Amino acid sequence: MKNMKIEKAEKLGLCFGVRRAIKLLKEAANKYGEIETLGPVAHNRLLVESLVKLGVKPINRLDQAQGRILAITTHGASQAVLSETRARHIHIIDTTCPIVHKAQNAAKELAEAGFDVFIFGDAKHSEVKGLLGWTGDKGIAALNMKQIARSEKSPSRLGIISQTTQTQSDFIKFAKQLMDMFGPKIDEMRLVNTLCKVTQGQQEAAIKLARKSQLIIVIGGGNSANVRHLVEICSPSVETHLVETADEVNTSWLVGKHHIGITAGASTPDEAVEELIDKLRSS
């Protein structure tokens, strides 16, 4: 489309944690021929499919393991899963993101210090399941106060961490709401900022781009937490659409638009971003 400006967010796409995991998995596949990952290495179908072609096969549960080599994904795993894997004499390749690993350590240290650990995050997400395991069953994961109320917890020592890909504003809001809920019952509170600075930088860049664009297209997996957050934070400012591939772009979105912004999730392959730009330029 003539006179259409296509602008990428200053920070977008594959983060260092996912790039590191891809490198480790490719090296392992070259060495061992075929390996398995406990769950998808990251929440992006295109990325997972490209690795399957190299011999990196995801499984859903440990009891599905067929081989002797198993990779822990960027989202990490609980101590119990790691112990059971070793007990089965399976060699572990740990691609846990270093930021997630720091969050695991924070969860463990808070629990061992006697705090009730509250994790701001989706309890069904693989990263959060792992974090809960590191609390030694002293943790609860929630996204709102209704979920906290159902837990019937009444802590006097409150430890708070976050799923690494949540937004900073929502994490702060969650912590304030916890303080309001438990109020005078709290003797001590410790908050550890476990948010990923790379993800935060991508979110800030997306907001900045959204404020000056007529349309934002977010490219990434719909099952990715950080991708969904990009959509959520851009939507209040401008028309925003999520696509997994360039083929999903509806040309009607582009009608009358002269400035289109693009951002991408932390597990979105570079090629997917370039294909999206090519698609827009040829529309």
C-alpha positions in Angstrom: 0.0 0.0 0.0 1.4 3.3 -1.1 2.5 5.9 1.5 2.2 3.4 4.4 4.8 3.6 7.1 5.6 0.3 8.8 7.5 0.7 12.1 8.8 -2.0 14.4 8.9 -1.5 18.1 12.4 -0.5 19.4 12.4 -3.8 21.3 10.6 -6.9 20.2 10.9 -10.6 19.4 13.1 -13.3 20.6 14.5 -12.6 24.0 18.0 -13.8 25.1 16.5 -16.6 27.3 14.7 -18.2 24.3 17.7 -17.6 22.0 19.9 -19.3 24.6 17.5 -22.3 24.8 17.4 -22.7 21.0 21.2 -22.8 20.9 21.3 -25.4 23.7 18.7 -27.6 22.0 20.3 -27.4 18.6 23.6 -28.4 20.1 22.0 -31.3 22.0 20.2 -32.5 18.9 23.4 -32.5 16.9 25.1 -34.5 19.7 22.4 -37.0 20.6 20.4 -37.2 17.3 17.0 -36.8 19.0 15.9 -35.3 22.3 12.7 -34.6 24.1 11.5 -31.4 25.8 9.1 -31.4 28.8 6.5 -29.3 27.2 7.1 -26.8 24.3 10.4 -24.9 24.7 8.4 -21.7 24.4 4.8 -20.8 23.5 5.2 -20.4 19.8 4.0 -23.1 17.3 6.4 -22.0 14.5 9.4 -22.2 16.8 8.4 -25.6 18.2 7.8 -27.0 14.7 11.2 -25.7 13.4 12.9 -27.5 16.3 10.9 -30.8 15.7 12.5 -30.9 12.3 15.9 -30.9 13.9 15.0 -33.8 16.3 13.7 -31.8 19.3 10.4 -33.4 20.2 8.0 -32.0 22.9 6.2 -34.3 25.4 3.5 -33.3 27.8 4.4 -35.5 30.8 7.4 -37.1 32.2 5.9 -40.6 31.9 5.8 -40.1 28.2 9.6 -39.9 27.9 10.9 -42.5 25.4 14.6 -41.5 25.3 17.4 -40.9 27.8 17.8 -37.2 27.1 15.2 -34.6 28.4 15.3 -30.9 28.1 13.7 -28.6 30.7 12.2 -25.7 28.8 12.7 -21.9 29.3 9.7 -21.9 31.7 11.6 -24.2 34.2 10.3 -27.0 36.3 9.7 -27.9 39.9 12.2 -29.6 42.2 10.0 -32.6 42.3 10.0 -33.0 38.5 13.8 -32.6 38.4 14.2 -35.2 41.1 11.9 -37.7 39.4 13.7 -37.2 36.1 17.0 -38.0 37.7 15.5 -41.0 39.5 14.5 -42.4 36.0 18.2 -42.0 35.0 17.3 -39.5 32.3 20.0 -37.0 31.4 18.7 -33.4 31.9 19.5 -30.5 29.6 18.3 -27.4 31.5 17.3 -24.5 29.3 15.4 -22.7 32.1 15.6 -19.0 31.4 18.1 -17.3 33.9 15.4 -14.8 34.9 13.0 -17.7 35.7 15.7 -19.4 37.7 16.1 -16.2 39.8 12.4 -16.3 40.4 12.6 -20.0 41.5 15.4 -19.1 44.0 13.3 -16.2 45.4 10.3 -18.6 45.8 12.5 -21.2 47.6 14.2 -18.6 49.9 10.9 -17.0 50.9 9.3 -20.3 51.7 12.3 -21.5 53.7 12.3 -18.3 55.7 8.7 -19.1 56.8 6.8 -16.7 54.5 3.5 -17.6 52.8 4.4 -17.1 49.2 2.0 -15.4 46.9 2.8 -15.6 43.2 1.1 -13.1 40.9 0.5 -15.3 37.9 -1.6 -17.9 36.1 -1.6 -21.1 38.1 -2.1 -23.1 34.9 1.0 -21.7 33.3 4.1 -24.0 33.2 6.4 -21.4 34.7 4.1 -20.8 37.6 3.6 -24.5 38.2 7.3 -24.7 38.5 7.5 -21.7 40.9 4.8 -23.2 43.1 6.9 -26.4 43.3 9.9 -24.3 44.5 7.8 -23.0 47.5 7.5 -26.5 48.8 3.7 -26.3 48.7 3.8 -23.1 50.8 2.7 -21.0 47.8 -0.4 -19.9 46.0 -0.7 -18.4 42.5 -3.4 -16.0 41.6 -4.3 -13.2 39.3 -6.9 -11.5 41.4 -8.2 -11.3 45.0 -11.2 -13.6 44.3 -8.7 -16.4 43.8 -6.9 -15.4 47.0 -10.1 -15.4 49.0 -11.0 -18.9 47.9 -7.7 -20.2 49.2 -8.7 -19.2 52.8 -5.2 -18.2 53.6 -4.6 -15.7 56.4 -0.9 -15.0 56.5 1.1 -13.0 59.0 4.3 -13.2 57.0 3.7 -12.3 53.4 6.1 -13.1 50.6 5.2 -11.8 47.1 6.8 -12.6 43.7 5.5 -12.5 40.1 5.4 -14.7 37.0 8.3 -13.1 35.1 6.2 -12.0 32.1 3.5 -10.1 33.9 3.3 -6.3 33.6 4.8 -4.1 36.3 1.7 -2.0 36.8 -0.4 -5.1 37.4 2.1 -6.6 39.8 2.2 -3.4 41.9 -1.6 -3.4 41.9 -1.7 -7.0 43.0 0.7 -6.3 45.9 -1.4 -3.3 47.1 -4.6 -5.3 47.0 -2.9 -8.1 49.1 -1.9 -5.5 51.7 -5.5 -4.1 51.7 -7.0 -7.6 52.0 -4.8 -8.8 54.9 -4.1 -5.5 56.5 -3.4 -5.6 60.2 -2.8 -9.4 60.1 0.5 -8.8 58.4 3.5 -8.7 60.7 6.1 -8.8 57.9 6.0 -8.5 54.2 8.7 -9.1 51.6 8.3 -8.3 47.9 10.8 -9.6 45.4 10.7 -8.1 41.9 11.0 -11.2 39.7 9.7 -9.5 36.6 11.8 -9.9 33.4 13.4 -6.6 32.5 13.6 -7.7 28.8 9.9 -8.3 28.8 9.3 -5.0 30.6 11.4 -3.2 27.9 9.3 -4.8 25.1 6.1 -3.8 26.8 7.3 -0.2 27.2 8.4 0.0 23.6 5.0 -1.4 22.5 3.1 1.2 24.4 5.3 4.0 23.0 4.7 2.7 19.4 1.0 2.3 20.0 0.6 5.9 21.0 1.8 7.1 17.6 0.4 4.4 15.3 -3.0 3.9 13.6 -2.8 0.2 13.9 -0.7 -2.3 15.9 -0.1 -5.9 14.8 1.3 -8.2 17.5 2.8 -11.4 16.0 3.2 -14.4 18.3 1.6 -17.4 19.8 -1.9 -16.9 21.2 -1.0 -19.2 24.1 2.0 -17.0 25.1 1.5 -14.9 28.2 3.9 -12.2 27.1 2.2 -12.0 23.7 -1.3 -11.6 25.3 0.1 -8.8 27.5 1.4 -6.9 24.5 -2.1 -7.0 23.0 -3.6 -5.9 26.3 -1.4 -2.9 26.8 -1.6 -1.7 23.2 -5.4 -2.1 22.8 -6.4 0.9 24.9 -4.4 3.3 22.7 -5.0 2.0 19.2 -6.7 -0.8 17.1 -4.7 -3.9 17.8 -4.7 -7.3 16.2 -2.9 -10.5 17.1 -1.6 -12.9 14.4 0.5 -16.0 14.6 1.7 -15.8 11.0 1.6 -13.2 8.2 -1.1 -15.1 6.4 -3.6 -14.2 9.2 -3.4 -10.5 8.3 -6.8 -9.2 7.1 -6.2 -6.5 4.5 -9.3 -4.7 5.6 -7.4 -3.7 8.7 -5.1 -1.7 6.6 -7.7 0.5 4.8 -7.0 4.1 5.6 -4.0 3.3 7.8 -0.8 5.2 7.0 1.3 4.3 10.1 1.3 0.7 11.2 3.3 -0.5 14.2 4.6 -4.0 14.7 5.7 -5.8 17.9 6.4 -9.4 18.6 6.4 -11.8 21.5 9.6 -13.0 23.2 9.4 -16.4 21.5 8.5 -15.2 18.0 11.1 -16.2 15.4 12.8 -13.4 13.5 11.6 -14.9 10.2 8.0 -14.5 11.3 8.5 -10.8 11.9 10.2 -10.3 8.5 7.4 -12.3 6.7 4.8 -10.0 8.3 6.7 -6.9 7.1 6.9 -8.3 3.6 3.2 -9.1 3.6 2.3 -5.5 4.7 4.6 -4.0 2.1 3.0 -6.1 -0.7 -0.6 -5.4 0.4 
